[in-house]
Amino acid sequence: DNIFNDGLYNNDYVLGIVEDKDLPDTARFVIQTFGADVISLSQDMNTLERALMSPTVGLLNSYSGLVAYAEVFTGLKFRTKDRVDLTAPKLQGSDEDQIKQSESSSLILVLAKPKPTSDWQVDIVASVELRLQLTDAKIPFSWPWLDRAERKLASLLVKNSNGSNKKLQPYLSNLCVDESHRRK
Protein backbone atom coordinates (compact mmCIF):
# COMPACT_ATOMS: atom_id res chain seq x y z
CA ASP A 1 0.00 0.00 0.00
CA ASN A 2 2.98 2.36 0.09
CA ILE A 3 6.60 2.79 -0.91
CA PHE A 4 7.61 0.31 1.73
CA ASN A 5 5.89 -2.74 0.29
CA ASP A 6 4.46 -1.96 -3.17
CA GLY A 7 7.64 -0.88 -4.96
CA LEU A 8 9.29 -2.66 -7.82
CA TYR A 9 12.34 -4.47 -6.52
CA ASN A 10 15.52 -4.20 -8.57
CA ASN A 11 18.62 -5.41 -6.73
CA ASP A 12 18.83 -3.32 -3.58
CA TYR A 13 16.47 -0.49 -4.52
CA VAL A 14 12.71 0.03 -4.44
CA LEU A 15 10.83 2.35 -6.78
CA GLY A 16 7.52 3.51 -5.39
CA ILE A 17 4.72 6.02 -5.52
CA VAL A 18 4.34 8.22 -2.47
CA GLU A 19 1.00 7.94 -0.71
CA ASP A 20 -0.43 9.94 2.20
CA LYS A 21 1.30 7.88 4.87
CA ASP A 22 4.66 8.34 3.10
CA LEU A 23 4.48 12.15 2.99
CA PRO A 24 6.21 12.84 6.35
CA ASP A 25 9.30 10.83 5.34
CA THR A 26 9.27 12.36 1.86
CA ALA A 27 9.00 15.90 3.27
CA ARG A 28 11.91 15.23 5.66
CA PHE A 29 13.96 13.91 2.73
CA VAL A 30 13.22 16.98 0.59
CA ILE A 31 14.21 19.33 3.44
CA GLN A 32 17.36 17.33 4.17
CA THR A 33 18.35 17.38 0.49
CA PHE A 34 17.64 21.05 -0.22
CA GLY A 35 18.69 22.19 3.26
CA ALA A 36 16.86 24.52 5.62
CA ASP A 37 19.64 26.15 7.63
CA VAL A 38 19.53 29.92 7.48
CA ILE A 39 22.89 30.53 9.19
CA SER A 40 26.21 28.70 9.11
CA LEU A 41 28.97 29.67 11.49
CA SER A 42 32.31 30.54 9.94
CA GLN A 43 35.20 28.17 10.49
CA ASP A 44 37.35 31.23 11.27
CA MET A 45 35.59 31.87 14.58
CA ASN A 46 37.47 31.17 17.78
CA THR A 47 36.14 28.81 20.45
CA LEU A 48 34.61 31.55 22.61
CA GLU A 49 32.81 33.21 19.68
CA ARG A 50 31.52 29.84 18.52
CA ALA A 51 30.30 28.97 22.05
CA LEU A 52 28.45 32.29 22.33
CA MET A 53 26.87 32.14 18.87
CA SER A 54 26.02 28.44 18.60
CA PRO A 55 22.88 28.39 20.78
CA THR A 56 21.25 31.28 18.91
CA VAL A 57 22.23 29.94 15.50
CA GLY A 58 20.96 26.48 16.48
CA LEU A 59 17.64 27.95 17.60
CA LEU A 60 17.21 29.94 14.37
CA ASN A 61 18.12 26.93 12.22
CA SER A 62 15.73 24.68 14.18
CA TYR A 63 12.93 27.19 13.69
CA SER A 64 13.77 27.46 9.98
CA GLY A 65 13.75 23.66 9.67
CA LEU A 66 10.37 23.43 11.39
CA VAL A 67 8.84 26.09 9.14
CA ALA A 68 10.39 24.47 6.05
CA TYR A 69 9.03 21.04 7.05
CA ALA A 70 5.53 22.44 7.63
CA GLU A 71 5.57 24.24 4.28
CA VAL A 72 6.92 21.27 2.30
CA PHE A 73 4.69 18.70 4.03
CA THR A 74 1.48 20.69 3.63
CA GLY A 75 2.38 21.62 0.05
CA LEU A 76 3.02 17.96 -0.88
CA LYS A 77 -0.18 16.90 0.88
CA PHE A 78 -2.25 19.46 -1.03
CA ARG A 79 -0.63 18.76 -4.40
CA THR A 80 -1.20 14.98 -4.10
CA LYS A 81 -4.64 14.91 -2.47
CA ASP A 82 -6.62 14.08 -5.64
CA ARG A 83 -4.16 11.66 -7.26
CA VAL A 84 -5.84 8.25 -7.54
CA ASP A 85 -3.64 6.21 -9.85
CA LEU A 86 -0.91 6.33 -12.47
CA THR A 87 -3.16 7.60 -15.26
CA ALA A 88 -3.28 11.24 -16.23
CA PRO A 89 -5.87 13.23 -14.28
CA LYS A 90 -9.25 13.61 -16.01
CA LEU A 91 -9.51 17.39 -16.25
CA GLN A 92 -12.87 18.91 -17.13
CA GLY A 93 -14.42 22.34 -17.56
CA SER A 94 -12.89 25.68 -18.47
CA ASP A 95 -9.14 26.34 -18.66
CA GLU A 96 -9.27 27.84 -15.16
CA ASP A 97 -11.16 24.80 -13.82
CA GLN A 98 -8.61 22.44 -15.35
CA ILE A 99 -5.73 24.41 -13.86
CA LYS A 100 -7.30 24.22 -10.39
CA GLN A 101 -7.99 20.47 -10.80
CA SER A 102 -4.40 19.83 -11.87
CA GLU A 103 -2.99 21.58 -8.79
CA SER A 104 -3.91 18.68 -6.50
CA SER A 105 -3.04 15.71 -8.70
CA SER A 106 0.75 15.51 -8.55
CA LEU A 107 2.50 12.15 -8.59
CA ILE A 108 5.59 11.75 -6.42
CA LEU A 109 8.03 8.93 -7.11
CA VAL A 110 10.83 7.83 -4.81
CA LEU A 111 13.79 5.54 -5.16
CA ALA A 112 14.66 3.96 -1.85
CA LYS A 113 17.02 1.44 -0.35
CA PRO A 114 15.48 -1.08 2.09
CA LYS A 115 16.98 -0.91 5.56
CA PRO A 116 18.94 -4.09 6.26
CA THR A 117 17.35 -4.49 9.69
CA SER A 118 13.75 -4.30 8.51
CA ASP A 119 11.50 -5.83 5.87
CA TRP A 120 9.35 -2.74 5.44
CA GLN A 121 11.42 0.36 6.22
CA VAL A 122 13.45 2.19 3.59
CA ASP A 123 15.87 5.08 3.26
CA ILE A 124 14.81 7.40 0.45
CA VAL A 125 17.72 8.15 -1.88
CA ALA A 126 15.87 10.12 -4.59
CA SER A 127 12.47 11.67 -5.22
CA VAL A 128 10.77 13.61 -8.00
CA GLU A 129 7.35 15.18 -8.42
CA LEU A 130 5.45 14.96 -11.69
CA ARG A 131 2.71 17.54 -12.06
CA LEU A 132 0.77 19.35 -14.73
CA GLN A 133 1.98 22.92 -15.05
CA LEU A 134 1.26 25.84 -17.36
CA THR A 135 3.88 26.28 -20.07
CA ASP A 136 4.82 29.81 -19.03
CA ALA A 137 8.33 29.06 -17.70
CA LYS A 138 7.30 30.02 -14.16
CA ILE A 139 8.98 28.18 -11.29
CA PRO A 140 6.13 26.78 -9.16
CA PHE A 141 5.59 27.58 -5.50
CA SER A 142 4.71 24.88 -2.93
CA TRP A 143 1.22 26.35 -2.70
CA PRO A 144 -0.63 26.57 -6.05
CA TRP A 145 -2.72 29.57 -4.96
CA LEU A 146 0.53 31.58 -4.84
CA ASP A 147 1.17 30.61 -8.47
CA ARG A 148 -2.31 31.83 -9.45
CA ALA A 149 -1.80 35.10 -7.55
CA GLU A 150 1.60 35.69 -9.15
CA ARG A 151 0.24 35.00 -12.66
CA LYS A 152 -2.72 37.32 -12.04
CA LEU A 153 -0.44 40.10 -10.80
CA ALA A 154 1.90 39.63 -13.78
CA SER A 155 -1.00 39.82 -16.22
CA LEU A 156 -2.11 43.11 -14.63
CA LEU A 157 1.36 44.68 -14.54
CA VAL A 158 3.01 43.38 -17.71
CA LYS A 159 1.45 43.57 -21.14
CA ASN A 160 2.85 40.30 -22.56
CA SER A 161 3.13 38.21 -19.38
CA ASN A 162 2.06 34.88 -20.94
CA GLY A 163 -1.25 35.29 -19.14
CA SER A 164 -3.02 33.89 -22.19
CA ASN A 165 -0.96 30.67 -22.18
CA LYS A 166 -3.30 28.14 -20.57
CA LYS A 167 -1.77 24.91 -21.89
CA LEU A 168 -0.97 22.34 -19.19
CA GLN A 169 2.02 20.05 -19.76
CA PRO A 170 3.83 17.48 -17.60
CA TYR A 171 6.46 19.15 -15.43
CA LEU A 172 9.16 17.59 -13.22
CA SER A 173 9.83 19.43 -9.99
CA ASN A 174 11.50 18.89 -6.63
CA LEU A 175 14.06 16.47 -8.04
CA CYS A 176 16.07 15.46 -4.98
CA VAL A 177 18.99 13.04 -4.82
CA ASP A 178 20.73 12.15 -1.57
CA GLU A 179 24.23 13.60 -1.60
CA SER A 180 25.84 10.19 -1.12
CA HIS A 181 24.17 8.96 -4.34
CA ARG A 182 25.24 11.84 -6.58
CA ARG A 183 28.10 11.58 -9.02
CA LYS A 184 31.14 13.55 -8.02
Buried (B, 14 or more C-beta within 10 A) or exposed (E): EBBBEEBEEEEEBBBBBBBEEBBEBBBBBBBBBEEBEEEEEEEEEEEEEBEEBEEEBEEEBEEBBEEBBEBBBBBBBBBBEEBEEEEEBEBEEEBEEBBBBBBBBBBBBBBBBBEEEEEEEBEBBBBBBBBBBBEBEBEBBBBBEEBBEBBEEBBEEEEEBBBEEBEBEEBEBBEBBBEEEEEE
